[in-house]
Amino acid sequence: MDSSLPPFKIFSGTKSRYMAEEICKELGVELGSMKIEHFADGEFEVSFEESVRGCEVYLVQSTFPNCDNLMELLLMIDAAKRASAKTVVAVMPYFGWARQDRKDKPRVSIAAKLVADMLTAAGVDRVITMDLHADQIQGFFNVPLDHLYASSVFIPYIQSLNLEDMVIATPDVGGAKRANNYAKYLDVPLVLCHKQRAKANVVAKMTVIGDVKDKNVILVDDMVDTAGTITKAANLMLENGAKSVRALASHAIMSDPATERVQNCGLTEIIFTNSIPYNHECSKCTIISVARLFADTINRVHSNRSISSQYLIK
């Protein structure tokens, strides 16, 4: 670290401490001391137990489960600003409410924009996040946002599998751009799934667009919630003659009954990052840490260096 730069400190919210500890280990620094005191009615108070005056403060906090952790982050930002921190950076490996990024029917909220506004109103100076559900969410912020991509850890893992006759697939047309970038980088064909939803989290019908016969399929998605889409797509690929099906997903939301669905479907393996802690038993799940990715980004932001060299693909 450059001694001529202002000091920086890293703090963590309750549910993201595991990630903050890994990031601090990568950077060779101590995790800052912070206290969160809960009251009987469910309210809580955030206080820093050490001085942050004049420091760059990095607050590691994803929003899962959503409400309490977002409120924790907002209070952390406010406390840091009131304690005279030089800059406050929210490090959000998983940015919640990102699926509500537009009005797709009358009289609905755009929650992703609201969350961006709340973070800005609290006083955040910068946000670092990974694999937003929609790239357009970056435009919801009026402060700098560094958007990282899990491809930097997924691509080396895929290459280590040494799979022949590989194709990249997407479980829905909405993820076509992401999957196409993987396919281009790996120089393999792209296959699409077209799905029709009966309602949220319920897939009514799905069809495959492309050839998967005798292929090793890699499904690419940004998140898995109830696992209905990804498991249906995997089974459909096998029905169409695929040799094997694996899946990559940046965020393991994995709401019940997701683990049971994954365990009982035709997937050979599903690979997640640790942006959200996955604590269930599932023999098909592989977790890859992104702590080094975030640690390197923090180091580069602190020393005013470009982070674009980290991107394999977007």
C-alpha positions in Angstrom: 0.0 0.0 0.0 1.2 3.5 -0.8 2.0 5.3 2.5 1.3 8.7 0.9 -2.4 7.8 0.5 -4.9 8.3 3.3 -5.4 5.2 5.4 -8.3 2.9 4.7 -10.3 0.6 7.0 -12.7 -2.3 6.3 -15.8 -3.0 8.3 -18.5 -5.6 7.9 -22.2 -6.0 8.5 -23.6 -8.9 10.3 -24.3 -11.4 7.5 -21.2 -10.5 5.4 -18.5 -10.9 8.0 -17.3 -14.1 6.4 -16.6 -12.2 3.2 -15.0 -9.2 4.9 -12.7 -11.5 6.9 -11.5 -13.2 3.6 -11.0 -9.8 1.9 -9.0 -8.6 4.9 -6.9 -11.7 4.8 -6.1 -11.1 1.1 -5.2 -7.5 1.8 -3.2 -8.3 5.0 -5.2 -5.9 7.1 -7.3 -6.2 10.3 -11.1 -6.1 10.1 -12.4 -2.9 11.7 -14.3 -3.1 15.0 -17.9 -2.2 14.8 -20.9 -2.8 17.2 -24.5 -3.4 16.2 -26.8 -3.2 19.2 -30.3 -4.6 18.9 -33.4 -3.3 20.8 -36.4 -5.3 22.0 -38.6 -4.0 19.2 -36.3 -5.0 16.4 -34.5 -1.7 15.9 -30.7 -1.7 15.9 -28.0 0.9 16.3 -24.7 0.9 14.5 -21.5 2.4 16.0 -17.8 2.3 15.0 -15.6 1.2 17.9 -12.5 3.0 16.4 -11.8 6.3 14.8 -12.5 6.6 11.0 -11.7 10.3 10.8 -10.0 11.1 7.5 -10.1 7.4 6.4 -11.4 5.7 3.3 -14.0 3.4 4.8 -15.1 0.2 3.0 -18.3 -1.4 4.2 -18.8 -5.0 3.2 -22.5 -5.8 3.2 -24.7 -7.7 0.8 -28.5 -7.5 1.0 -29.6 -11.0 2.0 -32.1 -11.6 3.6 -33.0 -8.3 2.2 -34.5 -5.7 4.6 -32.4 -5.9 7.8 -29.1 -6.1 5.9 -29.9 -3.1 3.7 -30.9 -1.1 6.7 -27.7 -2.1 8.5 -25.7 -0.9 5.5 -27.6 2.4 5.4 -26.9 3.0 9.1 -23.2 2.0 8.6 -22.9 4.6 5.8 -24.6 7.3 7.9 -22.4 6.5 11.0 -19.2 6.7 8.9 -20.1 10.0 7.4 -21.0 11.5 10.7 -17.7 10.2 12.1 -15.9 12.3 9.5 -14.7 9.5 7.2 -13.0 10.9 4.1 -14.9 8.6 1.7 -17.4 5.8 2.2 -17.5 2.8 -0.2 -20.2 0.2 -0.1 -18.9 -3.2 -1.1 -21.9 -5.2 -2.1 -21.0 -8.7 -3.5 -24.8 -9.2 -4.0 -27.1 -6.3 -4.8 -30.6 -7.2 -3.8 -33.9 -6.0 -5.5 -32.0 -6.0 -8.8 -34.8 -8.0 -10.5 -37.1 -5.0 -10.1 -35.3 -2.8 -12.6 -38.2 -1.6 -14.7 -42.0 -1.3 -14.9 -43.0 -4.5 -16.6 -46.7 -4.0 -15.7 -48.8 -1.0 -14.4 -48.4 0.3 -10.9 -45.3 -1.4 -9.7 -42.2 0.0 -8.0 -38.7 0.1 -9.5 -37.0 -1.2 -6.4 -33.4 -1.3 -7.8 -33.6 2.5 -8.4 -35.1 3.1 -5.0 -32.2 1.2 -3.3 -29.7 3.2 -5.4 -31.3 6.4 -4.2 -31.3 5.3 -0.6 -27.6 4.5 -0.7 -26.9 7.8 -2.2 -29.0 9.7 0.3 -27.3 7.9 3.1 -24.0 9.4 1.8 -22.2 6.6 0.0 -19.4 7.9 -2.3 -18.9 4.7 -4.3 -20.4 1.3 -4.7 -18.5 -1.9 -5.6 -20.7 -4.8 -6.7 -20.8 -7.9 -8.9 -23.0 -9.3 -11.6 -26.0 -7.1 -11.4 -29.2 -8.7 -12.7 -29.4 -6.0 -15.4 -26.5 -3.8 -16.5 -28.8 -0.8 -16.7 -28.9 -0.6 -12.9 -25.5 1.0 -13.1 -27.2 4.1 -14.5 -29.5 4.3 -11.4 -26.5 5.6 -9.4 -25.3 9.2 -9.3 -22.0 8.1 -7.7 -19.3 5.9 -9.2 -20.1 2.2 -9.4 -17.5 -0.5 -10.1 -19.3 -3.5 -11.6 -17.3 -6.7 -11.3 -17.9 -10.0 -13.1 -17.8 -13.5 -11.7 -16.5 -14.6 -15.1 -13.0 -13.9 -13.8 -13.3 -16.9 -11.5 -15.7 -19.0 -13.5 -13.7 -19.0 -16.8 -10.6 -20.6 -15.3 -12.8 -23.2 -13.6 -14.5 -24.1 -16.8 -11.2 -24.4 -18.6 -9.9 -26.7 -15.8 -12.6 -29.2 -16.6 -11.1 -29.8 -20.1 -14.5 -30.7 -21.5 -14.8 -31.7 -25.2 -17.8 -30.8 -27.4 -18.7 -28.0 -25.0 -21.6 -25.6 -25.6 -22.6 -22.6 -23.5 -26.3 -22.2 -22.8 -28.6 -19.8 -21.1 -31.8 -20.9 -19.2 -33.7 -17.8 -20.5 -33.4 -15.3 -23.4 -32.8 -12.5 -20.9 -29.3 -13.9 -20.1 -28.4 -14.3 -23.8 -25.8 -11.5 -23.8 -24.0 -12.9 -20.7 -23.9 -16.4 -22.2 -22.9 -15.2 -25.6 -19.8 -13.5 -24.0 -18.8 -16.8 -22.4 -19.3 -18.6 -25.7 -17.2 -16.1 -27.7 -14.4 -16.1 -25.2 -14.3 -19.9 -25.1 -14.9 -20.2 -28.8 -17.8 -22.6 -28.5 -21.4 -22.6 -29.7 -24.3 -20.9 -27.9 -27.7 -22.5 -27.1 -30.7 -20.6 -25.8 -33.7 -21.7 -23.8 -37.0 -19.9 -24.2 -39.2 -20.0 -21.2 -42.8 -18.8 -20.5 -43.7 -18.1 -16.9 -47.1 -18.8 -15.3 -46.2 -16.4 -12.5 -43.1 -15.3 -10.5 -40.7 -18.2 -9.8 -43.0 -20.6 -11.8 -42.0 -21.7 -15.3 -44.9 -22.9 -17.4 -43.1 -24.0 -20.6 -39.5 -24.2 -21.9 -38.0 -25.0 -25.3 -34.4 -25.3 -26.5 -33.1 -23.2 -29.4 -29.9 -24.9 -30.8 -28.2 -28.3 -30.9 -27.1 -30.0 -27.7 -27.0 -33.6 -28.8 -23.8 -35.3 -27.5 -22.6 -32.0 -26.1 -21.3 -31.1 -22.6 -23.5 -28.1 -21.7 -22.6 -25.2 -19.4 -25.7 -23.2 -18.3 -24.8 -19.6 -17.4 -27.0 -17.4 -15.2 -26.6 -14.6 -12.7 -28.6 -16.0 -9.8 -30.5 -19.1 -8.7 -33.5 -18.5 -6.4 -35.9 -21.4 -6.3 -33.9 -23.3 -8.9 -37.1 -24.0 -11.0 -35.7 -22.5 -14.2 -32.1 -23.9 -14.0 -33.2 -27.4 -13.1 -35.9 -27.5 -15.8 -33.4 -26.3 -18.4 -30.9 -28.9 -17.3 -33.4 -31.7 -17.6 -34.5 -30.4 -21.0 -30.9 -30.4 -22.3 -30.6 -34.0 -21.2 -33.9 -34.9 -22.9 -32.5 -33.4 -26.1 -29.4 -35.6 -26.0 -26.8 -33.7 -24.0 -23.9 -35.8 -22.5 -23.8 -33.7 -19.3 -25.1 -30.4 -18.0 -23.4 -28.1 -15.5 -24.5 -24.7 -14.4 -22.7 -21.5 -13.3 -24.5 -18.8 -11.3 -23.0 -15.8 -9.5 -25.4 -15.6 -6.6 -26.7 -18.6 -4.6 -30.0 -17.3 -3.3 -31.3 -20.9 -3.2 -34.6 -20.4 -1.5 -36.4 -23.6 -0.5 -36.9 -26.0 -2.2 -33.9 -25.1 -4.4 -31.4 -27.5 -2.8 -33.8 -30.4 -3.1 -34.5 -29.6 -6.8 -30.8 -29.3 -7.6 -30.0 -32.6 -5.8 -32.7 -34.4 -7.7 -32.3 -33.0 -11.2 -30.0 -34.0 -14.0 -27.3 -31.4 -13.3 -23.8 -32.9 -12.9 -22.7 -29.9 -10.9 -23.7 -26.3 -10.1 -21.0 -23.7 -9.4 -21.7 -20.6 -7.3 -19.5 -17.8 -5.9 -19.6 -17.1 -2.2 -21.3 -13.7 -2.7 -24.1 -15.2 -0.6 -23.2 -17.8 2.0 -24.6 -21.2 1.0 -24.9 -23.4 4.1 -27.0 -26.4 2.9 -25.8 -29.8 2.2 -25.8 -30.5 -1.6 -23.3 -32.9 -3.2 -23.7 -31.1 -6.6 -22.8 -27.6 -5.4 -19.3 -26.1 -5.8 -18.5 -22.7 -4.2 -15.7 -20.5 -5.5 -14.6 -17.5 -3.5 -14.5 -14.0 -5.0 -12.8 -12.5 -1.9 -9.5 -12.0 -3.9 -11.4 -10.2 -6.7 -13.0 -7.8 -4.3 -9.7 -7.4 -2.3 -7.8 -6.5 -5.5 -10.5 -4.0 -6.5 -10.4 -2.3 -3.1 -6.6 -2.1 -3.5 -6.9 -0.6 -7.0 -9.6 1.9 -5.9 -7.5 3.0 -2.9 -4.4 3.5 -5.1 -6.4 5.2 -7.9 -5.6 2.4 -10.5 -7.8 1.0 -13.2 -9.8 -2.1 -12.5 -10.6 -3.0 -16.1 -7.6 -5.3 -16.4 -9.5 -7.7 -14.1 -12.2 -8.3 -16.6 -11.9 -11.5 -18.7 -15.3 -10.9 -20.2 -18.4 -8.9 -19.2 
